[in-house]
Amino acid sequence: MADKIKKFFAKKKADAKFKLAGPGRKLNSEVPSSSSRSKNQQDVYRPPKRNELSAEAKAAADAALARVTKTKDTKEFNTSLAAIQAQVRRELEAERKAKEVEQHKDEQSEESVEHKEYTVQGVFFRCPLVSDEILPRKDWKVKIKDFLYEQLSDEKGLTACLIIYNCNTKEKAEQCVETMIKYLENIQNNPNEEKYKKIRMSNRIFCDKVRNVEGAMEFLAAAGFQEIEIDNEPFLIFSEERLETPDQLTILIEALKCSEPIHLELDRNIQVLLPSQVVKKTELPPEFFRVSAEELKREQQLKTEAIEQATILQTKAMRERQELRVVNRYKFSLLRVRFPDGVYLQGTFNVYEKLSQVHQFVLSCLQNESAEFSLISPTGQKFSHEDYEKSLYDLRLVPTIVFNFLYENEWKSCTEYLKAELMMLIQSL
């Protein structure tokens, strides 16, 4: 049975192939016409036969294909490049905006420093020898210099000596004075030695210690020296004939030894404040500090470290060193005295002034300048007689402190405190 089935399917397949080949015909029979073809044969699609391309057509086709391929590749490359450029532009824009934000923060920080509201406007001084004005130290330096140069024509020697002390750093002035004293004493002690009467201006010691010091050349001119060129080299030559008086050298030597910078008196910059004007945090101006802005920044960093160290058990010596490190930052101290009526008296003091000078200052501001009173520390303790002879630095009353005022003895019932003209200062604040 199995064989019969196989034969059956084999025959069916052979018949199917035969039918697909079309109707059969004899070899000597005529070719049937198109009208005699069967309907099925007419419906079968036969693709038209295409002629082979010529050489010119092939070249044109290849060129067209190359152009299409090149355009596609270029487009893809340009698209990639544009993406990169766009990314770069975005990053540059982001960087620019970040810089603008940072710059804006810096400007705001600078403005806040510039417009910071200080408790006092600065530290001020008096100089009775020059004028009755009250000015900051830097303004006094300019004013004193102008004042001294105006006096040169009247008293050249002594004025030049003061210029040396007041218009140069302390180190430069001291070196210059020491060198010129040797010049003059050598001439005075050896009047017949010509070598002491001649100074080569190219000499290293003269150039380093004398020539570039303000007032030095004017002083030497007043001491009888004149600039003369010898063998194409400048010298200062001394001549007694140029001295105003026979004892001029002695006077000038004494002037060099005894002169000193013109003293400035610290102005108390008195202010009388109401309680509402004292509640704000005390902000001292840079003039109060002995250290620079960079050092102050470093001190702020040290504060953070100090907070961490606060939890560590410290010895007395360690605490004192840390306390001194803070106190040494300041040149001046802002002191306030609180009176029982709520008014505050404020003044500026040098850290090396004694507590007795603070007491005298307060006394000069009272209506009753003969009154007995005490200044009470913030902890409620009275200062002893020994304390009044100590400096504010030694008592650690730096940089700010608030004393409480207390009348003593028969003055305890007194309710009048500051002078009327000082109370008027409240209205001007």
C-alpha positions as CSV (number, residue, x, y, z in Angstrom):
1,M,0.0,0.0,0.0
2,A,2.7,2.3,0.9
3,D,4.3,1.8,-2.5
4,K,1.1,2.5,-4.3
5,I,0.6,5.8,-2.5
6,K,4.1,6.8,-3.3
7,K,3.5,6.1,-7.0
8,F,0.3,8.1,-6.9
9,F,1.9,11.3,-5.6
10,A,4.8,10.9,-8.0
11,K,2.4,10.8,-10.9
12,K,0.5,13.8,-9.7
13,K,3.7,15.8,-9.5
14,A,4.7,14.8,-13.0
15,D,1.3,15.8,-14.4
16,A,1.5,19.2,-12.7
17,K,4.9,19.9,-14.2
18,F,3.6,18.8,-17.6
19,K,0.6,21.1,-17.5
20,L,2.7,24.2,-16.5
21,A,4.8,23.6,-19.5
22,G,1.9,24.4,-21.8
23,P,-0.1,22.4,-24.4
24,G,1.9,19.9,-26.4
25,R,2.2,19.9,-30.2
26,K,3.8,17.8,-32.9
27,L,7.2,18.8,-34.3
28,N,5.8,19.1,-37.8
29,S,2.7,21.0,-36.8
30,E,2.2,24.8,-37.3
31,V,2.7,27.3,-34.6
32,P,-0.7,28.3,-33.3
33,S,-1.7,31.9,-33.7
34,S,-2.1,34.4,-30.9
35,S,-5.9,34.1,-31.3
36,S,-5.8,30.4,-30.8
37,R,-3.8,30.7,-27.5
38,S,-5.7,29.9,-24.4
39,K,-6.9,32.5,-22.0
40,N,-4.6,31.4,-19.3
41,Q,-1.5,31.8,-21.5
42,Q,-2.5,35.4,-22.4
43,D,-2.8,36.4,-18.7
44,V,0.8,35.3,-17.7
45,Y,3.1,38.4,-17.2
46,R,6.4,38.4,-19.1
47,P,8.8,41.3,-18.3
48,P,10.1,43.2,-21.3
49,K,13.6,42.5,-22.3
50,R,15.9,45.5,-21.7
51,N,18.7,46.5,-23.9
52,E,22.2,46.5,-22.3
53,L,23.5,50.0,-21.3
54,S,26.0,51.7,-23.4
55,A,29.4,52.8,-22.1
56,E,28.3,56.5,-21.9
57,A,25.2,55.6,-20.0
58,K,27.2,53.5,-17.5
59,A,29.6,56.4,-16.9
60,A,26.7,58.8,-16.3
61,A,25.1,56.3,-13.9
62,D,28.4,55.8,-12.0
63,A,28.8,59.6,-11.7
64,A,25.3,60.1,-10.4
65,L,25.8,57.3,-7.8
66,A,29.0,58.9,-6.7
67,R,27.3,62.3,-6.3
68,V,24.5,60.8,-4.2
69,T,27.0,58.9,-2.0
70,K,29.1,62.0,-1.4
71,T,26.2,64.2,-0.6
72,K,24.9,61.7,1.9
73,D,28.3,61.4,3.6
74,T,28.9,65.2,3.7
75,K,25.4,65.7,5.2
76,E,26.1,63.2,7.9
77,F,29.5,64.8,8.8
78,N,28.0,68.3,8.8
79,T,25.2,67.2,11.1
80,S,27.7,65.7,13.5
81,L,30.0,68.8,13.4
82,A,27.0,71.1,14.0
83,A,26.0,69.1,17.0
84,I,29.5,69.4,18.5
85,Q,29.6,73.2,17.8
86,A,26.1,73.6,19.4
87,Q,27.4,71.7,22.5
88,V,30.4,73.9,22.7
89,R,28.3,77.0,22.4
90,R,26.0,75.8,25.2
91,E,28.9,75.1,27.5
92,L,30.5,78.5,26.7
93,E,27.2,80.2,27.5
94,A,26.9,78.2,30.7
95,E,30.4,79.2,31.7
96,R,29.8,82.9,30.9
97,K,26.6,82.9,33.0
98,A,28.4,81.2,35.9
99,K,31.2,83.9,35.7
100,E,28.6,86.6,35.7
101,V,26.9,85.1,38.7
102,E,30.2,84.8,40.5
103,Q,31.2,88.4,39.6
104,H,27.9,89.6,40.8
105,K,28.4,87.9,44.1
106,D,31.9,89.5,44.4
107,E,30.5,92.9,43.6
108,Q,27.8,92.5,46.2
109,S,30.4,91.3,48.7
110,E,32.6,94.4,48.0
111,E,29.6,96.7,48.2
112,S,28.6,95.2,51.5
113,V,32.2,95.7,52.8
114,E,32.3,99.3,51.5
115,H,28.9,100.1,52.9
116,K,29.3,98.2,56.1
117,E,27.8,100.2,59.0
118,Y,30.6,100.6,61.5
119,T,30.0,101.5,65.1
120,V,32.4,104.4,64.7
121,Q,33.6,106.1,61.5
122,G,37.3,105.6,62.3
123,V,40.1,106.7,64.6
124,F,40.8,110.4,64.8
125,F,43.7,112.5,66.1
126,R,44.7,116.1,67.1
127,C,48.0,117.8,66.4
128,P,48.1,121.2,68.3
129,L,51.6,122.0,66.9
130,V,50.1,122.2,63.4
131,S,46.4,123.1,63.7
132,D,43.2,122.5,65.7
133,E,41.7,120.1,63.2
134,I,40.6,116.6,64.1
135,L,41.7,114.2,61.3
136,P,42.5,110.5,60.6
137,R,46.2,109.6,60.9
138,K,46.7,109.3,57.1
139,D,45.3,112.8,56.6
140,W,47.6,114.1,59.3
141,K,50.7,112.6,57.6
142,V,49.9,114.6,54.4
143,K,49.2,117.8,56.4
144,I,52.3,117.5,58.5
145,K,54.5,116.9,55.4
146,D,53.1,119.9,53.6
147,F,53.5,122.0,56.8
148,L,57.1,121.1,57.2
149,Y,58.1,121.7,53.6
150,E,56.6,125.1,53.9
151,Q,58.9,125.9,56.8
152,L,62.1,124.9,54.9
153,S,62.9,128.4,53.8
154,D,62.8,129.8,57.3
155,E,64.7,127.1,59.3
156,K,66.2,124.7,56.9
157,G,68.4,122.5,59.2
158,L,65.9,121.8,62.0
159,T,62.9,121.5,59.5
160,A,64.8,119.0,57.3
161,C,65.6,117.0,60.5
162,L,61.9,116.9,61.3
163,I,61.1,115.9,57.7
164,I,63.5,112.9,58.1
165,Y,61.6,111.8,61.2
166,N,58.1,112.4,60.0
167,C,58.1,111.6,56.3
168,N,60.0,108.2,56.3
169,T,59.5,104.9,57.9
170,K,61.1,104.5,61.3
171,E,63.8,102.2,60.1
172,K,64.8,104.4,57.2
173,A,64.9,107.5,59.4
174,E,67.0,105.8,62.1
175,Q,69.6,104.5,59.6
176,C,69.8,107.9,57.9
177,V,70.2,109.8,61.2
178,E,72.9,107.4,62.5
179,T,74.9,107.8,59.2
180,M,74.7,111.6,59.1
181,I,75.7,111.9,62.8
182,K,78.9,110.0,61.8
183,Y,79.5,112.4,58.9
184,L,79.1,115.5,61.1
185,E,81.0,114.2,64.1
186,N,83.9,113.1,61.9
187,I,84.2,116.7,60.6
188,Q,83.8,118.2,64.0
189,N,86.4,115.9,65.7
190,N,88.8,116.0,62.7
191,P,88.6,119.6,61.3
192,N,91.9,119.3,59.4
193,E,91.1,115.9,57.7
194,E,89.9,116.6,54.2
195,K,88.7,113.1,53.6
196,Y,85.8,113.6,56.1
197,K,84.7,116.7,54.2
198,K,84.0,114.8,51.0
199,I,81.2,112.3,50.4
200,R,81.1,110.3,47.2
201,M,77.5,110.2,46.1
202,S,77.9,106.9,44.4
203,N,79.0,105.3,47.7
204,R,76.8,102.3,48.5
205,I,76.2,103.3,52.2
206,F,75.3,106.8,51.1
207,C,72.9,105.6,48.4
208,D,71.2,103.0,50.7
209,K,70.9,105.0,53.9
210,V,70.9,108.7,53.0
211,R,70.3,109.7,49.4
212,N,66.7,108.3,49.0
213,V,65.5,109.5,52.4
214,E,63.2,112.5,52.4
215,G,64.8,115.6,54.0
216,A,68.3,114.1,54.0
217,M,69.7,116.2,51.1
218,E,68.2,119.4,52.5
219,F,69.7,118.6,55.9
220,L,73.2,118.1,54.4
221,A,72.9,121.4,52.5
222,A,72.0,123.2,55.7
223,A,75.1,121.4,57.3
224,G,77.4,123.1,54.8
225,F,77.6,120.5,52.0
226,Q,77.3,121.3,48.3
227,E,77.2,119.0,45.3
228,I,80.2,119.3,43.1
229,E,81.4,117.1,40.2
230,I,85.0,115.9,40.4
231,D,86.4,113.9,37.4
232,N,82.9,113.4,36.1
233,E,81.7,111.9,39.4
234,P,79.3,113.7,41.8
235,F,80.5,114.5,45.4
236,L,79.2,116.4,48.4
237,I,81.9,118.8,49.6
238,F,81.7,120.4,53.1
239,S,82.7,124.0,53.6
240,E,82.6,126.0,56.8
241,E,81.7,129.1,54.9
242,R,78.3,127.7,54.1
243,L,77.4,127.4,57.8
244,E,75.1,130.1,59.2
245,T,76.9,130.2,62.6
246,P,80.1,128.7,63.9
247,D,78.2,126.3,66.2
248,Q,75.8,125.2,63.4
249,L,77.3,121.7,63.3
250,T,76.8,121.2,67.1
251,I,73.2,122.4,66.8
252,L,72.4,120.1,63.9
253,I,74.1,117.1,65.6
254,E,71.9,117.7,68.7
255,A,68.8,118.1,66.5
256,L,69.5,114.7,64.9
257,K,69.9,113.0,68.3
258,C,66.9,114.6,70.0
259,S,64.3,115.0,67.3
260,E,61.4,112.6,67.0
261,P,58.1,112.3,65.0
262,I,55.5,115.0,65.7
263,H,53.1,113.5,68.3
264,L,49.5,113.0,67.5
265,E,47.0,113.1,70.3
266,L,44.2,110.5,70.1
267,D,40.8,112.2,69.9
268,R,38.2,110.5,72.1
269,N,35.6,110.8,69.4
270,I,33.0,111.2,72.1
271,Q,29.5,110.0,71.4
272,V,26.5,109.8,73.6
273,L,24.1,107.0,72.8
274,L,20.6,105.9,73.6
275,P,20.0,102.2,74.5
276,S,18.4,101.6,71.1
277,Q,21.6,102.7,69.4
278,V,23.7,100.2,71.3
279,V,21.8,97.0,70.7
280,K,23.3,96.5,67.3
281,K,26.4,94.3,66.9
282,T,29.7,96.2,67.3
283,E,31.5,96.5,64.0
284,L,35.0,98.2,64.3
285,P,36.6,99.9,61.3
286,P,40.0,98.7,60.0
287,E,41.8,101.5,61.8
288,F,41.2,99.7,65.1
289,F,43.2,96.6,64.0
290,R,46.9,96.1,64.2
291,V,46.8,93.4,61.6
292,S,46.1,93.5,57.8
293,A,42.9,92.4,56.1
294,E,44.6,89.1,55.0
295,E,45.6,88.4,58.6
296,L,42.1,89.2,59.8
297,K,40.8,86.6,57.4
298,R,43.2,84.1,58.8
299,E,42.0,85.0,62.3
300,Q,38.4,84.1,61.2
301,Q,39.7,80.7,60.2
302,L,41.3,80.3,63.6
303,K,38.0,81.0,65.3
304,T,36.6,77.9,63.8
305,E,39.5,76.0,65.1
306,A,39.0,77.6,68.5
307,I,35.4,76.4,68.6
308,E,36.6,72.9,68.0
309,Q,39.3,73.3,70.7
310,A,36.7,74.6,73.2
311,T,35.7,71.0,74.0
312,I,39.3,70.1,74.7
313,L,40.5,70.5,78.3
314,Q,43.0,73.4,78.2
315,T,45.6,74.5,80.8
316,K,45.7,78.0,82.1
317,A,48.7,78.8,80.0
318,M,47.0,77.6,76.9
319,R,44.0,79.8,77.6
320,E,46.2,82.8,78.2
321,R,48.1,82.3,74.9
322,Q,44.8,82.1,73.0
323,E,43.5,85.2,74.8
324,L,46.6,87.2,73.9
325,R,46.4,86.1,70.3
326,V,43.0,87.9,70.1
327,V,44.1,91.0,72.1
328,N,47.2,91.5,70.0
329,R,45.1,92.1,66.9
330,Y,44.0,95.6,68.1
331,K,45.7,99.0,68.5
332,F,42.6,100.8,69.9
333,S,39.7,99.9,72.1
334,L,36.2,101.3,72.0
335,L,34.9,101.8,75.6
336,R,31.3,102.6,76.7
337,V,30.0,103.6,80.0
338,R,26.4,102.9,80.8
339,F,24.7,105.3,83.2
340,P,21.7,104.5,85.4
341,D,19.4,106.7,83.2
342,G,20.1,104.4,80.2
343,V,22.5,106.8,78.4
344,Y,25.8,105.5,77.1
345,L,29.1,107.5,76.9
346,Q,31.5,106.2,74.2
347,G,35.2,107.0,73.6
348,T,38.2,105.7,71.8
349,F,41.4,104.7,73.7
350,N,44.8,103.3,72.8
351,V,45.1,99.8,74.2
352,Y,48.2,100.9,76.2
353,E,46.4,103.7,78.0
354,K,45.8,103.1,81.7
355,L,42.4,102.5,83.3
356,S,43.0,105.6,85.3
357,Q,42.9,107.6,82.0
358,V,39.4,106.2,81.3
359,H,38.3,107.2,84.8
360,Q,39.6,110.8,84.2
361,F,37.8,110.9,80.8
362,V,34.5,109.9,82.4
363,L,35.0,112.5,85.2
364,S,35.6,115.3,82.7
365,C,32.2,114.5,81.1
366,L,30.2,114.6,84.3
367,Q,28.2,117.6,85.4
368,N,29.8,117.3,88.8
369,E,33.5,116.9,88.1
370,S,34.3,116.5,91.8
371,A,32.0,113.5,92.1
372,E,33.2,110.1,93.4
373,F,32.2,107.1,91.3
374,S,33.2,103.7,90.3
375,L,33.4,101.8,86.9
376,I,31.9,98.4,87.3
377,S,33.1,95.5,85.1
378,P,30.6,93.6,83.0
379,T,30.8,90.8,85.5
380,G,29.7,93.2,88.3
381,Q,33.1,93.6,90.0
382,K,34.8,96.8,91.0
383,F,38.3,97.6,89.9
384,S,41.0,97.9,92.5
385,H,43.5,100.7,92.9
386,E,46.1,98.4,91.4
387,D,43.9,97.9,88.3
388,Y,43.7,101.6,87.7
389,E,47.5,101.7,87.1
390,K,47.3,98.9,84.6
391,S,46.8,99.3,80.8
392,L,43.6,98.3,79.0
393,Y,45.8,95.7,77.3
394,D,46.9,94.2,80.6
395,L,43.3,94.1,81.9
396,R,42.1,92.6,78.6
397,L,39.6,95.4,78.1
398,V,40.1,95.1,74.3
399,P,38.6,95.7,71.7
400,T,35.3,96.7,73.3
401,I,33.9,96.9,76.8
402,V,30.9,98.3,78.5
403,F,31.3,99.6,82.1
404,N,28.5,100.3,84.5
405,F,28.6,103.7,86.2
406,L,28.0,103.9,89.9
407,Y,28.1,107.0,92.2
408,E,29.9,106.5,95.5
409,N,29.4,107.9,99.0
410,E,27.3,111.1,99.3
411,W,26.7,111.1,95.5
412,K,24.6,108.0,95.5
413,S,21.4,109.9,95.5
414,C,22.5,112.1,92.5
415,T,20.5,111.7,89.3
416,E,22.4,114.1,87.1
417,Y,25.2,112.6,85.1
418,L,26.6,114.0,81.8
419,K,27.0,117.6,80.9
420,A,24.3,119.3,79.0
421,E,26.4,120.0,76.0
422,L,27.2,116.3,75.8
423,M,23.6,115.3,76.0
424,M,23.0,117.5,73.0
425,L,25.1,115.0,71.0
426,I,22.3,112.5,71.1
427,Q,20.2,114.7,68.7
428,S,23.0,114.7,66.1
429,L,23.2,111.0,65.8
